[in-house]
Amino acid sequence: PQGPALRLVLAAAVILIVLRDSLLEDPNRLLCAAVASVLVVEWVGCGRRWYAWLCGSGLAKYCAATRRAFPCDRRGFGDDHDRLWGCVPVPAVPVAGMDALLFFIAAPLFLFPHSQAARALAAGAAHVYVTNLQTHKTGGQHGILVLHVLALQALRSEGEGALCLLCTRAVVLSLYFGAALSKLKVSGPRWCDGGTLQKELFESTFLVPGAPWQLRATRAVARDRALCRVASTATVAVEFFAPLLMLMFPGFPFEWLYVPVHVAIYVLMGVDFVTWWVPVLLLLGLFAREPPPASLSSSPAMPLYALVQLVISLASADLRGVKCFPFTCCPMFCDRKELFGEGGGTWTLTDAPLPGLLTPWYPPSYIQGKFTASELPRLPYRYASFSFGAGDALALTRLRPKRERPRDGHETFANFEVTGCLRDRLRDGAAFVRRGDAGWAWDRGRMDELLAHQSAIQDAMRAACAGE
């Protein structure tokens, strides 16, 4: 199923079939069923095909720590982000093995949700399953919520349902709190001026073809720097203050505040946190309650788990280059960026027929983005990476970081013939960006000119892919 709306409808149908008349009887059982349903629907609908292609593609996966590549069918070896709890190597699993892992996740959660041993089995299988799905640590950012939910469910004993929900809420909110701290620590309050969001939106329209209405919406927001400032400020405020306010008002559904954020991210950027995160957020908010006093005297395992996550969020808000999976407060676009006045950039173009980026079934060009020239033709879609000025091309440069740049400062890697028209349009757009200053981002007239350059580049890309 393509797109989060259809996947969530199908997942809801699975939940109704499994729980039938006891839908709201046990919040923890409903939460487990929701997680299992989403995983099943996504794997059956699109994930299995994607995983089979990736394992057989022969593409190399890059390891930043050792500057060496290793085959994609050996995920779990050599990359610290692909290790269970950050230290135990996870074996690479073939497609049939992933089918088995999904069975050992879904069957216990659907059939034996009241058994702690069954929930522990599901949590362990989920760690191996999600780890093998990753093509980069960003995959962990999408799968981390599932892993936290199931880990806490595995720690839950009889009679600790309310405490489990409370600790799950605390862990979830700490993830957002860590993201806010990352932004403020790395870039300070100036991150909220909208520059990062504006640049990410502009570049995402190159990468994600999306539906026409999505492109129009993305360009409309990217054109308006004031709107980007409001959205950026609101996002940081919600990420930072909601976890703190939960301490005073634990019965308020703060998780619901993040739902429109994730929907907007999908609509405007094509990045789908909706499928895996929104069901959990909705259910946690639905069952938000004041914790009963008796729950505070229960087993310390779950509160300790939540405390460890909070400590990590406070101690390592800037996680760039740090081993952060799965106890993570993953930074989201924490560097402050500007469209103009930064001396360069990188634009990635693709004709992948995707309605936005699927999660975690990303086009490898987005998550890996680290190929040798001989590997680019193996991609199942057209791909071009264009860098100019101080920008780093996504292809080759990280595998061969000491390679000299061309004299004109432009560099293009592609798995199709880049026509003279496309090359000229790319250089025209780059020249316009390099000629501007930071003030241009606030000028709607200048932004209209930049978006016109982008449209010309995309028209030339389509013509080149069509062989015209």
Salt bridges, closest charged atoms under 4 A:
ASP26 OD2 - HIS114 ND1 3.79
GLU42 OE2 - ARG7 NE 3.50
ASP79 OD2 - LYS61 NZ 3.48
ASP80 OD1 - ARG83 NE 3.86
ASP80 OD2 - LYS323 NZ 3.73
ASP82 OD2 - LYS61 NZ 2.28
ASP99 OD2 - ARG48 NH2 2.70
ASP193 OD1 - ARG225 NH2 3.44
ASP193 OD2 - ARG336 NH2 2.41
GLU200 OE2 - LYS337 NZ 2.55
ASP224 OD2 - ARG444 NH2 2.62
GLU239 OE1 - LYS183 NZ 3.00
GLU255 OE2 - ARG169 NE 2.56
ASP272 OD2 - ARG7 NH2 2.52
ASP318 OD1 - ARG320 NE 2.94
ASP335 OD1 - ARG320 NH1 2.72
GLU338 OE2 - ARG225 NH2 2.80
GLU338 OE2 - ARG336 NH2 3.06
GLU342 OE1 - LYS199 NZ 2.97
ASP408 OD2 - HIS410 ND1 3.73
ASP408 OD2 - ARG427 NH2 3.26
GLU411 OE2 - ARG403 NH1 2.28
GLU411 OE1 - ARG405 NE 2.84
ASP428 OD2 - ARG425 NH2 3.03
ASP448 OD1 - ARG223 NE 2.54
GLU449 OE2 - ARG446 NH1 3.65
ASP459 OD1 - ARG462 NH2 2.34
